[in-house]
Amino acid sequence: MTVLTAFDDYPIHPSSAPIAFTASGDPNHYDRYFFNGYTRDASIYFGAAMGLYPNRHIADASFSVILEGKRQVSLHSSMRAPLDRSRANVVGPIEVRIVEPMKRHRLLVDSPEHGIRADLELTARSAPVQEPHFFVRNGIRTVMDYTRLTQFGHWSGWIEVEGHRHEIAADSYGSRDRSWGIRPIGPASDPGAPFASGQFYWLWAPVNFADHSTHFDINEYADGKRWHEVGFVIPDGDQPAVASRSVDYSLVWRPGTRWVRAFDLHLTQPDDSVRHLSFEPLYEFQMKGIGYFNADWGHGHWKGDLAVGAEAWDLPVSDPCRPDHLHIQALCRVRCGDDEGLGILEQLIIGPHAPTGLTGTFDPAN
């Protein structure tokens, strides 16, 4: 069987195998795009995701929009993945086009029958930053083993939702990430593996300021011990990002949820100065709108040669501790001294977390 593809004509091979082959036979191997964007007045927020799962022979994509913080509308698509990865950037009505690598990306959505269309372009304002490698095992089974980059930029273009067209001004903020490797995807494939608690504590916060950006993320075990952390200050242009010497934070939970009501971040710089960032959540983007924990449109689930669907709901959701509602990106006003920025605080907290008082699996904060 011939497995040569268009990419095999480029000098990019990491091994003797054609590009179509992955380095691992793990069914959870993936290659993924994520984008978000938001207007300066916070009236529109959108997110997009596209994933390729070559060992499952599946590709899927989603595009989701919030209008005035009150209603979230989503388009989903899934298909049989092509062997030729040069054609894997189009999944039904959703396309990610690399106009200039690491500089310009175009996001195209065209599903008039579902009332969703868009033509958006992200122009980088900074060089990408590579986060420390993610690696987690359950027994001898590798659960996570992946690389991710994050980059900041400005969006321009338009979105059409439910018959109304919205212009996205060229100074609108946003960010993107690219990740690839192994992480839990699709149906469980290791039923005999040692029992894992399911505990997962994750905060991720890319923030755009007028002339620079900041980035933060953290993973912690139930006792608060960290197994992953990131802190960066990223200048505009091609200057290198400045890694923080240490990262700390404090938060207050919103009662009845596992979402923050107030959040403060402290990034200690190499010269021992500290940047104090204060986050004010405005509203929450439900990550199920781009497939995360979505019962019908979860990542890496087989839905046939091609399937397309849409859904919508009002915000805020009435049951924030329901498992498919836990994972959010809160759009936030962020203050650092005299600077005011706009960014997100992504939150996914499952299980106990002693330092912040969370107990049980999905129990809300008191």
C-alpha positions as CSV (number, residue, x, y, z in Angstrom):
1,M,0.0,0.0,0.0
2,T,1.4,3.4,-1.0
3,V,1.6,5.9,1.9
4,L,3.5,8.7,0.2
5,T,1.9,12.1,0.6
6,A,2.5,15.7,-0.5
7,F,4.6,16.4,2.6
8,D,7.1,13.7,1.6
9,D,8.4,16.1,-1.0
10,Y,9.7,18.4,1.7
11,P,12.9,17.8,3.8
12,I,11.0,17.4,7.1
13,H,11.3,13.7,7.8
14,P,12.2,12.9,11.5
15,S,12.8,9.2,10.7
16,S,13.1,6.8,7.7
17,A,9.3,6.5,7.6
18,P,6.9,8.5,5.3
19,I,5.3,11.4,7.0
20,A,1.9,9.5,7.1
21,F,3.3,7.3,9.8
22,T,3.4,8.4,13.5
23,A,6.3,7.7,15.8
24,S,3.9,5.8,18.1
25,G,1.1,3.4,17.6
26,D,-0.8,4.8,20.6
27,P,-4.4,5.5,19.6
28,N,-4.2,8.7,21.6
29,H,-1.6,10.2,19.3
30,Y,-2.9,13.6,18.1
31,D,-1.9,16.8,16.3
32,R,-4.0,19.9,17.1
33,Y,-4.8,23.6,16.4
34,F,-6.5,25.9,18.9
35,F,-7.5,29.5,18.4
36,N,-9.4,32.1,20.4
37,G,-10.2,35.8,19.8
38,Y,-12.1,38.6,21.4
39,T,-13.0,42.1,20.5
40,R,-11.6,45.0,22.7
41,D,-15.1,45.7,24.2
42,A,-15.5,42.0,25.0
43,S,-18.8,41.8,23.1
44,I,-17.6,38.9,20.9
45,Y,-15.6,35.9,21.9
46,F,-14.8,33.0,19.6
47,G,-12.8,29.8,19.8
48,A,-11.8,27.2,17.2
49,A,-10.2,23.8,17.4
50,M,-9.0,21.2,14.8
51,G,-7.5,17.8,15.6
52,L,-6.0,15.0,13.7
53,Y,-5.9,11.5,15.3
54,P,-4.0,9.5,12.7
55,N,-4.0,6.2,14.6
56,R,-7.8,6.4,14.9
57,H,-8.2,7.6,11.3
58,I,-10.3,10.6,12.5
59,A,-10.1,14.4,12.0
60,D,-12.5,16.8,13.7
61,A,-13.0,20.5,14.1
62,S,-15.3,23.0,15.9
63,F,-16.0,26.7,15.8
64,S,-17.9,28.5,18.6
65,V,-19.0,32.1,19.2
66,I,-20.3,34.0,22.2
67,L,-22.3,37.2,21.6
68,E,-22.6,39.8,24.4
69,G,-21.7,37.1,26.9
70,K,-25.2,35.7,26.8
71,R,-25.4,33.0,24.1
72,Q,-22.9,30.5,22.7
73,V,-23.3,29.0,19.3
74,S,-21.2,26.1,18.0
75,L,-20.5,24.3,14.7
76,H,-18.9,20.9,14.8
77,S,-17.6,18.6,12.1
78,S,-15.9,15.2,12.0
79,M,-14.6,13.0,9.2
80,R,-12.5,10.0,8.2
81,A,-8.9,11.4,8.2
82,P,-7.0,11.4,4.9
83,L,-3.7,9.7,4.8
84,D,-2.2,12.8,3.2
85,R,-1.7,15.2,6.0
86,S,-1.5,18.1,3.6
87,R,-5.3,17.7,3.2
88,A,-6.1,17.3,6.9
89,N,-6.5,21.1,7.5
90,V,-10.0,21.0,6.0
91,V,-12.7,19.2,8.0
92,G,-16.1,19.6,6.3
93,P,-17.0,23.3,6.5
94,I,-14.1,24.4,8.7
95,E,-10.6,25.1,7.4
96,V,-7.3,26.2,9.0
97,R,-5.1,27.8,6.4
98,I,-1.4,28.5,7.2
99,V,-0.8,31.7,5.2
100,E,2.7,32.2,6.6
101,P,4.1,29.7,9.2
102,M,4.4,31.2,12.7
103,K,3.1,34.6,11.3
104,R,-0.4,34.5,9.7
105,H,-3.2,32.0,9.9
106,R,-6.6,32.1,8.3
107,L,-9.7,30.5,9.8
108,L,-12.6,29.8,7.3
109,V,-16.0,28.6,8.3
110,D,-18.8,28.1,5.8
111,S,-22.0,26.4,6.9
112,P,-24.9,28.6,5.9
113,E,-27.4,25.7,6.5
114,H,-26.4,25.9,10.2
115,G,-26.3,29.7,10.2
116,I,-22.5,30.0,10.8
117,R,-19.9,31.5,8.5
118,A,-16.6,33.3,9.2
119,D,-13.5,34.5,7.5
120,L,-10.9,35.5,10.0
121,E,-7.1,36.1,9.9
122,L,-4.7,36.0,12.9
123,T,-1.5,38.0,12.5
124,A,1.2,37.3,15.1
125,R,2.3,40.0,17.3
126,S,5.0,37.9,18.9
127,A,7.3,35.0,18.4
128,P,5.8,31.7,19.6
129,V,6.8,30.4,23.1
130,Q,7.4,26.7,23.7
131,E,6.0,25.4,26.9
132,P,7.9,22.8,29.0
133,H,7.2,19.3,27.8
134,F,4.1,17.5,29.3
135,F,4.7,14.0,30.5
136,V,2.5,11.8,32.8
137,R,2.2,8.0,33.3
138,N,-0.5,5.8,34.8
139,G,1.4,2.7,35.8
140,I,3.5,1.9,32.8
141,R,1.1,3.5,30.4
142,T,2.0,6.9,29.0
143,V,-1.0,9.1,29.5
144,M,0.5,12.4,28.4
145,D,3.6,13.0,26.3
146,Y,3.3,16.2,24.2
147,T,4.7,19.5,23.1
148,R,2.8,22.8,22.9
149,L,3.6,26.3,21.6
150,T,1.5,29.4,22.4
151,Q,1.5,32.6,20.3
152,F,-0.3,35.9,20.5
153,G,-1.8,38.1,17.8
154,H,-4.5,40.4,16.3
155,W,-7.6,39.2,14.5
156,S,-9.4,40.8,11.6
157,G,-12.3,39.7,9.4
158,W,-16.0,38.8,10.1
159,I,-18.3,36.3,11.6
160,E,-21.9,35.6,10.6
161,V,-24.1,33.9,13.2
162,E,-27.8,33.3,13.0
163,G,-28.3,35.8,10.2
164,H,-26.3,38.6,11.7
165,R,-22.8,39.6,10.4
166,H,-20.3,40.9,12.9
167,E,-17.1,42.7,11.8
168,I,-13.9,41.9,13.8
169,A,-11.8,45.0,13.9
170,A,-8.1,44.6,13.1
171,D,-7.0,45.4,16.6
172,S,-9.0,42.6,18.2
173,Y,-6.9,40.4,20.5
174,G,-6.3,36.6,20.5
175,S,-4.0,33.7,20.9
176,R,-3.4,30.3,19.5
177,D,-1.7,27.1,20.4
178,R,-0.4,24.1,18.6
179,S,0.2,20.8,20.4
180,W,1.1,17.3,19.3
181,G,2.0,14.0,20.9
182,I,-0.1,11.8,23.2
183,R,-2.9,12.7,25.6
184,P,-6.3,11.2,26.4
185,I,-8.4,11.3,23.2
186,G,-11.6,9.5,22.2
187,P,-13.0,6.3,23.8
188,A,-10.9,4.7,26.5
189,S,-8.4,2.2,25.1
190,D,-6.7,0.9,28.2
191,P,-9.5,-0.7,30.4
192,G,-7.0,-2.9,32.2
193,A,-4.6,-0.1,33.3
194,P,-4.1,0.6,37.0
195,F,-6.9,2.7,38.4
196,A,-6.2,6.5,38.2
197,S,-7.9,8.9,40.5
198,G,-9.0,11.2,37.6
199,Q,-7.8,14.2,39.6
200,F,-6.8,17.1,37.3
201,Y,-6.0,20.7,38.2
202,W,-5.3,23.0,35.2
203,L,-5.1,26.8,34.8
204,W,-3.9,28.4,31.6
205,A,-3.8,32.2,31.0
206,P,-2.6,33.9,27.9
207,V,-3.1,37.7,28.2
208,N,-2.7,40.5,25.7
209,F,-1.5,44.0,26.8
210,A,-1.0,47.0,24.6
211,D,2.7,46.4,23.9
212,H,3.4,42.9,25.2
213,S,1.8,39.7,26.4
214,T,2.0,37.4,29.4
215,H,1.5,33.7,29.6
216,F,0.9,31.3,32.6
217,D,-0.2,27.8,33.1
218,I,0.0,25.3,35.9
219,N,-0.8,21.7,36.7
220,E,-1.0,20.5,40.4
221,Y,-1.7,17.3,42.2
222,A,-4.4,17.1,44.9
223,D,-1.9,18.1,47.6
224,G,-0.8,21.1,45.6
225,K,2.5,19.7,44.3
226,R,3.2,21.0,40.8
227,W,4.1,18.8,37.9
228,H,4.0,21.5,35.3
229,E,4.2,25.3,35.3
230,V,4.8,28.2,32.8
231,G,5.4,31.9,33.3
232,F,6.5,34.2,30.5
233,V,6.5,37.9,29.6
234,I,6.5,38.1,25.8
235,P,7.6,41.4,24.0
236,D,6.0,42.4,20.7
237,G,8.0,41.6,17.6
238,D,10.7,39.0,17.3
239,Q,12.3,39.5,20.7
240,P,12.6,36.3,22.8
241,A,10.2,35.7,25.6
242,V,11.4,36.2,29.2
243,A,10.8,33.2,31.4
244,S,9.7,33.9,34.9
245,R,12.0,32.7,37.7
246,S,9.0,31.6,39.7
247,V,5.2,31.6,39.5
248,D,2.7,32.0,42.2
249,Y,-1.0,32.8,42.4
250,S,-4.0,33.2,44.7
251,L,-7.7,32.7,44.0
252,V,-11.2,32.9,45.4
253,W,-13.7,30.4,44.1
254,R,-17.2,31.4,43.1
255,P,-19.6,29.7,45.5
256,G,-21.4,26.8,44.0
257,T,-18.9,26.3,41.2
258,R,-15.3,25.2,40.4
259,W,-14.6,28.5,38.7
260,V,-12.7,31.5,40.1
261,R,-14.4,34.7,41.2
262,A,-11.1,36.5,41.7
263,F,-7.6,35.5,40.6
264,D,-4.1,37.1,41.2
265,L,-1.0,36.0,39.4
266,H,2.6,36.8,40.5
267,L,5.4,36.4,38.0
268,T,8.9,36.8,39.5
269,Q,11.3,37.9,36.8
270,P,15.0,37.1,36.4
271,D,16.0,40.4,38.0
272,D,13.8,39.6,41.1
273,S,11.1,42.2,40.1
274,V,7.5,40.8,40.3
275,R,4.7,41.4,37.9
276,H,1.3,41.3,39.8
277,L,-1.6,40.6,37.5
278,S,-5.2,40.8,38.8
279,F,-7.9,39.0,36.7
280,E,-11.6,40.1,36.6
281,P,-13.7,37.4,35.0
282,L,-16.4,38.8,32.6
283,Y,-18.1,35.6,31.4
284,E,-17.3,32.0,30.6
285,F,-16.8,30.3,27.3
286,Q,-17.9,26.6,27.5
287,M,-15.1,24.5,26.1
288,K,-17.6,21.8,25.2
289,G,-18.4,24.2,22.4
290,I,-15.2,23.1,20.7
291,G,-15.5,19.5,21.6
292,Y,-14.0,19.1,25.1
293,F,-16.1,16.7,27.2
294,N,-18.9,17.1,24.6
295,A,-21.0,13.9,24.7
296,D,-22.0,14.2,21.0
297,W,-18.9,15.9,19.5
298,G,-16.0,14.7,21.7
299,H,-12.5,14.7,20.3
300,G,-11.5,11.6,18.4
301,H,-14.9,9.9,18.4
302,W,-15.8,8.1,15.2
303,K,-18.9,9.7,13.6
304,G,-18.6,8.3,10.0
305,D,-17.0,9.5,6.8
306,L,-18.4,13.1,7.4
307,A,-20.7,14.5,10.0
308,V,-21.6,18.1,10.6
309,G,-23.9,19.6,13.3
310,A,-24.6,22.7,15.4
311,E,-25.8,23.5,18.9
312,A,-26.4,26.6,21.0
313,W,-27.2,27.5,24.6
314,D,-27.8,30.5,26.9
315,L,-25.1,31.7,29.3
316,P,-24.3,31.4,32.1
317,V,-25.2,27.7,32.4
318,S,-27.4,26.8,35.4
319,D,-25.3,23.8,36.5
320,P,-21.6,24.7,36.4
321,C,-20.5,21.6,38.2
322,R,-22.0,19.2,35.6
323,P,-19.0,17.3,34.2
324,D,-19.4,18.8,30.7
325,H,-19.6,22.3,32.1
326,L,-16.5,22.3,34.3
327,H,-14.0,23.1,31.5
328,I,-14.1,26.8,30.7
329,Q,-12.2,29.8,29.4
330,A,-13.2,32.9,31.3
331,L,-12.7,36.1,29.4
332,C,-11.0,38.5,31.8
333,R,-10.0,42.1,32.2
334,V,-6.5,42.0,33.5
335,R,-4.6,44.7,35.4
336,C,-0.9,45.0,35.9
337,G,0.1,48.2,37.6
338,D,-1.2,51.0,35.2
339,D,-1.6,48.6,32.3
340,E,-4.9,47.0,31.5
341,G,-5.1,44.0,29.2
342,L,-7.6,41.4,28.0
343,G,-7.1,37.6,28.1
344,I,-8.4,34.4,29.4
345,L,-8.2,32.1,32.4
346,E,-8.8,28.6,31.3
347,Q,-10.0,26.3,34.2
348,L,-10.4,22.6,34.4
349,I,-10.5,21.3,38.0
350,I,-11.6,17.7,38.6
351,G,-11.2,16.0,42.0
352,P,-9.8,17.4,45.3
353,H,-7.3,20.2,45.7
354,A,-6.3,20.7,49.3
355,P,-4.6,24.1,49.0
356,T,-7.9,25.7,47.7
357,G,-10.3,23.7,49.7
358,L,-11.9,21.6,47.0
359,T,-13.1,18.1,47.9
360,G,-14.8,15.2,46.1
361,T,-14.8,14.8,42.3
362,F,-17.2,17.5,41.1
363,D,-18.2,19.0,44.5
364,P,-18.6,22.8,44.3
365,A,-16.7,25.3,46.3
366,N,-18.4,26.5,49.5
